[in-house]
Amino acid sequence: MPIVLTYKGYRIYFYSNEGIPLEPAHVHIDKAGKTAKIWLNPISIAQNFGFSSKELKEICDYLQKYERFIVEVWNDFFNISDSH
């Protein structure tokens, strides 16, 4: 489970068995027993278990800043070539 970033105690990661073609790029976020799954490109909430809407907004705003970096890490990890 590669941890991509940490932010204010949030652990931002993906599972090594979730790459293409199974699912599009996304991250999981954990903190204090709460968890969420967030799609990248565009940033949107796939699942949420426990985070408040305020926390989710903060998380999504943070992910927006690093979306390109996270997608690059995802693509590198799963050996996906960038077609852009």
N, C-alpha and C positions, 0 to 999 in steps of 0.2 A: 504494500500500500504506500505509494509514493506521496509524501507530504510536499505540496507545492509551495505553500506559504503559511505563515502564522500571522495573526493580527489580533491584538487585544485579547489574547487567550483563545481565539478561534483557531481551530486546526483545519486547514483547507487542503484536501487531498482527493485522490481518486484511487479506485481499486485496479490492480494490474490485470484483472480479467474482464474489464468492462470496455475494452477498446472496440474500435470499428472492426467488423460491421455490426457488432451487437447494439451499440448505442452511440448517438452523437456526443461530442465533447461536453463534459460536465464535471462538476466537482461536488464533493460532499463536505459539509461543514459540521464540526462538532464543537460543543462547549458546554460544560456543566450538565451533562446528561441530556442535552438537547441536540437534535440533528436535523439537517436539511440537505436536500439534493438540488443543485442549481445548474440549469442548462447554460451553456455559453453560446454566444453568437446566434441570437441575442441573449442577453442575460434574462433569465426567467426562472421562477421557482417551480420545480417539478414536484417536490415533496417537502413538507415541514412537520416536524414533530417537536413542538415546544417553544420555538422562537416566537417572540412577539413581532408584530408588524413593524415596530420601530427598529428592532434588531435586524430583521430581514432587509429593511431599507438600507441600513448602515452596511450590512454585508454586501448587498447588491451594488451599492455605490462604490465600495472598495473593490469588488471584483471588476467593475466596469473599468477602473483605472488600470488594472493588470490583466485584462482579458486577452490581449495579444500575447503577452508573456505566457499565460496559463495555456492557451491553445498551442503555442510553440512547444511547451513542455509535453503536453498531451501528444502532439504529432510526433515529436522525437521519441517519446517512450514507446508508442505503438508503431513506429516506423511508417508514418503516413506522410506522403509527399504533399507539399503545399502546391495546389494548382493555380495559385494567384500569381 
